């Protein structure tokens, strides 16, 4: 993957508005930190005491379907999207 610096535009394109909050999806946040999505989720679950309920949201099936219908996806974007992703709020991203 490499340690390239992401542009502000690239990051802002990965911020979504869900439940009246700005969030980043687990896969985008993992990519930002250069780790696998499953490792990010493992750490968030293992350290759940650091992530109050308003730091992480689990997308409902309806939210997930709505999000998928609103973005232009390619086949490569769909890889690993069998389950609804976690969404990290601004405070969750910082954690």
C-alpha positions as CSV (number, residue, x, y, z in Angstrom):
1,X,0.0,0.0,0.0
2,X,2.7,2.6,0.7
3,X,2.8,5.6,2.9
4,X,1.4,8.2,0.5
5,X,-0.3,11.2,1.8
6,X,-3.9,11.5,0.9
7,X,-5.3,14.7,-0.4
8,X,-7.9,16.6,1.5
9,X,-10.3,16.1,-1.4
10,X,-9.8,12.3,-1.3
11,X,-10.6,12.3,2.4
12,X,-13.6,14.6,2.1
13,X,-15.0,12.3,-0.6
14,X,-15.0,9.5,2.0
15,X,-17.1,11.4,4.5
16,X,-20.8,10.5,4.4
17,X,-23.8,12.0,6.2
18,X,-25.6,9.3,8.1
19,X,-28.1,9.7,11.1
20,X,-27.4,13.5,11.0
21,X,-23.7,12.9,11.5
22,X,-20.6,13.1,9.4
23,X,-19.0,9.6,9.3
24,X,-16.3,7.6,7.6
25,X,-16.9,3.9,6.8
26,X,-14.7,1.3,8.3
27,X,-13.1,0.3,5.0
28,X,-12.2,3.9,4.1
29,X,-10.8,4.6,7.6
30,X,-8.7,1.4,7.5
31,X,-7.3,2.4,4.1
32,X,-6.5,5.9,5.5
33,X,-4.5,4.2,8.4
34,X,-3.0,1.6,6.0
35,X,-4.5,-1.5,7.7
36,X,-7.0,-4.1,6.8
37,X,-10.7,-3.4,7.5
38,X,-11.0,-6.6,9.6
39,X,-8.1,-5.5,11.8
40,X,-9.7,-2.1,12.4
41,X,-13.0,-3.7,13.4
42,X,-11.2,-6.2,15.6
43,X,-9.4,-3.3,17.5
44,X,-12.6,-1.3,17.8
45,X,-14.4,-4.3,19.3
46,X,-11.5,-5.2,21.5
47,X,-11.3,-1.7,22.8
48,X,-15.0,-1.0,22.9
49,X,-14.6,0.9,26.2
50,X,-12.8,3.6,24.2
51,X,-15.6,3.9,21.7
52,X,-18.8,5.1,23.2
53,X,-22.0,4.5,21.3
54,X,-21.8,7.9,19.6
55,X,-18.3,7.2,18.2
56,X,-19.3,4.1,16.1
57,X,-22.5,3.3,14.3
58,X,-23.4,-0.1,12.8
59,X,-25.3,0.7,9.6
60,X,-28.7,-0.9,9.3
61,X,-29.6,-2.9,6.3
62,X,-31.7,0.0,5.0
63,X,-28.9,2.5,5.6
64,X,-26.4,0.2,3.9
65,X,-28.7,-0.3,0.9
66,X,-29.4,3.5,0.7
67,X,-25.6,4.3,0.8
68,X,-24.9,1.7,-1.9
69,X,-27.6,3.1,-4.1
70,X,-26.2,6.7,-3.8
71,X,-22.6,6.0,-4.8
72,X,-21.2,4.9,-8.1
73,X,-19.6,1.6,-7.3
74,X,-17.4,-0.6,-9.4
75,X,-16.9,-4.3,-8.9
76,X,-13.7,-3.6,-7.0
77,X,-15.6,-1.3,-4.7
78,X,-18.0,-4.0,-3.9
79,X,-15.4,-6.5,-2.7
80,X,-15.8,-7.2,1.0
81,X,-19.2,-5.5,1.2
82,X,-21.2,-8.6,2.2
83,X,-22.0,-7.0,5.6
84,X,-23.1,-3.6,6.5
85,X,-20.0,-1.6,7.5
86,X,-19.3,0.3,10.7
87,X,-19.4,4.0,10.5
88,X,-17.0,6.1,12.6
89,X,-18.1,9.5,13.7
90,X,-15.6,12.4,13.8
91,X,-14.7,11.4,17.4
92,X,-14.4,7.7,16.5
93,X,-12.1,8.6,13.6
94,X,-9.8,10.4,16.0
95,X,-9.7,7.5,18.4
